[in-house]
Amino acid sequence: MRTQYTAALSVIAGLALGAAGIEVLHAQAKPLAYSIVLNTVNDQEKYMNEFAPAITKTLQDAGGKYLVRGGKTIPMHGAPPAPRIVVVQFESIDKAQAWAASPAAKAAYAIGEKYATLNDFLVEGVSQ
């Protein structure tokens, strides 16, 4: 009788561990996503005073996090692609796309297009 209980408990424990393992696999995070910005600014003052605050607010509201924001660029192979490079991290490509399609982001970009040549794209990071 004791052997039957031991076997039954072993089966139940195995099922519990298997279920927990499946949950861990399902809970793995989606890869991060990045907005890569390669801008050529034509009017620095208006870009920084009108566009930068507007786009920053939309990014913060969408959970975006600046990783690079127009710092010093040192070419390694060829010339840098643009004078101003920005990289913003998002939780997922879905969240990045939702931000890019939002009315607030579109309104901010309409401002930015007055003062810069904008070249932005989204890219999905590698899975960890």
N, C-alpha and C positions, 0 to 999 in steps of 0.2 A: 504494500500500500504506500509506503514511504517513497518507493521508487517512482510510482505513478505521480505523486505530488511533485517530486523533484523534476520529473520530465515535463509536467505541465507548467511549472514555474519557469523552466528553461525556455519553453516555447513562447510563453507570454513575454519574458524578458527579451527574447530575440525579436519578437514582433515590435515591441516598444522601441528597441534600438534601431530597427529598420525604419520605423515611422519617423523617429527623430532624425535619422540620416537624410531621409527624403525631405523633411522640412528644412534642414540646413542647406541642401542643394537648391531648393526653391527660394530660399531667403537670400541667396547670394546677390550682391548688388549688381545693378546694371553698370556697364562701363561709364565713366565720366565723359562729358562732352565739353568741347571748347569752341568758343567763338574766336576766330582769328581775324584781326582787323589790320589792314594795310592801307593807311590813309595818307594822302598828300594834302596837307592843309594849305589853303590859299589865303585865309584871313585868321591868323592865330588868335587875335584878341576876341573876335566874335565866336570862333570855334570853342575857345575855353570858357567864355562867359555865357554863351547861349546853348550850344550843343552839348558840351561836356556835362553840365549839371542835369540836363534833361535825360540824356541817355544813361547816366549813372543812376538816376532814380529808378528808371525802368529795370535796370540790371539788378539793383538791390531788391526791388519788389519781387523779382522773379527768382531770387536766390543765387544770382550770379556773383562770382568772386573774382576780382581782378588778380591776375598772376603777373602780368606785364602791363605797364601803362606808360608807354611812350618814353622809356628810358634809353640809355645809350645803346646803340646798335653797332656791333663790330662785325663786318663782313668776314666770313671764313672762306667761302668759295663763291666768287662772283660778287656782284653789288647787292646791297640790301634791297628788298623789293619795294620799299616805301619809306619815306622819312619818319612816319609815326606808326609804330607797331604796338598793338594791344592784344593781350590774350586774356579771355575771361573763361572761368571754369563753371560748368553747370553740373548738377547732380546726374543728369541723363540727357541723351540726345532729344528725347521727347520734351523735356522741360526747356531745353534750348530752343527747339522749334516753336514751342508755345510762346516763349518770350519774343522770338523774332516775328511771329505772326500777330502779336498783340497790337491793338490800336495805339497804345502808349509808345511802343517801340517805333512803330511806323511814323507817328507824329514827330518823335525825336529825330529820326533819320531824315525826315523832310527838312528839318532845321539844319542838320549837318550837311546836307547836300548843297546848301547855299554857300558854305564856307570851306568845303573840302571835296576832293575826289575820293569817294568811299569805295573800298573793296573789302568786303567782309564775307566770311563763310563759316559754316559750322563743320566740325569734325568730331567723330566719336573716338574716344581714347581706347586703349587696350584693356581687356578684362584682366582683373587681378586674380 
